[in-house]
Amino acid sequence: MLEKINSPKDLKELNTEEKNELAKEIREYILKVVSENGGHLASNLGVVELTISIHSVFNMPKDKIVWDVGHQSYVHKILTGRKEKFITLRKLDGISGFPKINESEYDNFNTGHSSTSISAALGMARARDLKNEDNEVIAVIGDGALTGGMALEALNDAGCSKTKIIVILNDNEMSISKNIGGLNMFLSKLRTKKLYSKSNISIKKALIKIPVIGKPIVKVIQRIKRSIKQLIIPKMFFEDIGFTYLGPVDGHNIEQLQNILELSKKVEGPVLVHVLTKKGKGYKIAEENPDKYHATSSFDIETGKSKKEKKPDYSKVFGDKLVELAEKNDKIVAVTASMKDGTGLTKFAMRFPTRFFDIGIAEQHALTMAAGMAKEGMIPVVPIYSSFYQRAYDQVIHDIAIQNLPVIMCVDRAGVVGADGETHQGTLDMAFFRLVPNLTIMAPKDFKELEIMLEFAVTLNKPVVIRYPRGGEDEQIKFEKYDKIELGKSEIIKEGNDITIIAIGKRVAKALELAQKYEKDGIDAEVINARFLKPLDIETIKKSINKTKKVVTMEDGTKINGLGTAIEELIVEENLEGITMEKQAWPDEFIKHGSVEELEKIYC
């Protein structure tokens, strides 16, 4: 079946039985490619029938679809002319693991972070209406992403807008009940039939005309009807805010899916289709471990075991150290925005369940809640991926920094992370955090320095940012020296007289490698581990620069407003003359996907 599909038009020629066979083949293809390339597995296996049904019912690319987060768009890519290129998934210069408008006309909006789809789709729908065009706009959002505040803001606006938009809620947590599901399907169809709507209006008009008791009778009947619907349909919230609610429907039954999607096209105004799916569907190992196979590196299909050797990484080192510190200090609490496993907090959650808070995909709430806890004497530690900290920038400024509250913000996946591409590269955090008064910003050179930075941070009683990269420490360079951490003090790793190399975080190891190369050329380099981006160790760095008159800065962040910029400002402000300088950092652009090693060769 898959060989016959080169565009969504080809789907419309298949019957249900053939589409079911296609679904099976697509699952096998995704499993094969992701087991080799890595990627988001469980979520894509869960939406195979849903994606086939969407492209069977709607007319893409005239009709527009926005995939929330976009990590579940593999099936969409395969069905929209990219099945041959799919083997290049997440590879350098291959297709992205997320929708990209520059990759296909079927990708209508770039996504990568959660909870954005309804807002984008509503904007498209309103633009369509202003241009008097005739097409459907669909947002596909998961139940997890629906916890994000932005999604709720968009639902609130869309519900009262009367704008025609179709929101498909991909619910992969709820079990499917045939009896309740069937009855809900029936009621959904009933509510959308014109005869039903007209009958409602006619009866209401007739009752209202009855003197004295007419209006009260209508209100009583409405309350009774509503109570019954609340008992039968648990998702009446959506109708309360203005959506027509359809479902729930079995997300793995193509015939039912197509019927309800056809029905959604006939509804006027905003409509929400509730679809029940199973993450990892069709691959038992992923079905039983959906969190583990949400995103995975390459693995053996038969066993599910990773092909890459499991090594210690910064997230695990952070998590283990936090447990150790929390054993001694009962004021330490941990907050996660639905990333317990990814940020290394699994052990903490098990050891201190009453001091662990998973608040869902809601980074803004996470930071302000942490601020509230800090205000009342707790020491909140909040590990969030660098690219997701962007979503809570106002909260860092307004709720934490202005009040100078001791929230420890751990920036995981800082720097370039590789195959997930532009939306996930963590190159901007040093630049935007450096602008904020009252923040102390640190980055460790290796695992041990991360541990001692955490020890320092929990005693500082100030807002702290600690950034660290994805994966492990440098295996070529092993550090033997660890000066005691003092606020705003750097560490001289190697003394020299000819050139000053100032590095921070993972780049300190590279700085030492560079110094070794210089040494072969007879150049005596001094290597400084900055440790702190803010406050910067002006005294030590100024002394070294004055001595060598040549500076190289190295950082795993953007060239703008990071360590290099801080050193440039120091040179100007301290009136240092005759200085030559080079900045080694990521350029002022969004970094494409590829392995970290490949990207470093291209950009650094």
Secondary structure, 3 states (H helix, E strand, C coil): CHHHCCCHHHHCCCCHHHHHHHHHHHHHHHHHHHHHHCECCHHHHHCHHHHHHHHHHCCCCCCEEEECCCCCCHHHHHHHHHCCHHHHCCCCCCCCCCCCCCCCCCCCCCCCCCCCHHHHHHHHHHHHHHCCCCCCEEEEEECCHHHCHHHHHHHHHHHHHCCCCEEEEEECCCCCCHHHHHHHHHHHHHHHCHHHHHHHHHHHHHHHCCCCCHHHHHHHHHHHHHHHHHHHCCCHHHHHCCCEEEEEEECCCHHHHHHHHHHHHHCCCCEEEEEECCCCCCCHHHHHCCCCCCCECCECCCCCCECCCCCCCHHHHHHHHHHHHHHHCCCEEEEECCCCCCCCCHHHHHHCHHHEEECCCCHHHHHHHHHHHHHCCCEEEEEEEHHHHHHHHHHHHHHHHCCCCCCEEEEECCECCCCCCCCCCECCHHHHHHCCCCCEEECCCCHHHHHHHHHHHHHHCCCEEEECCCCCCCCCCCCCCCCCCCCCCCEEEECCCCEEEEECCCHHHHHHHHHHHHHHCCCCEEEEECCEEECCCHHHHHHHHHHHCEEEEEEEEECCCCHHHHHHHHHHHCCCCCCEEEEEEECCCCCCCCCHHHHHHHHC
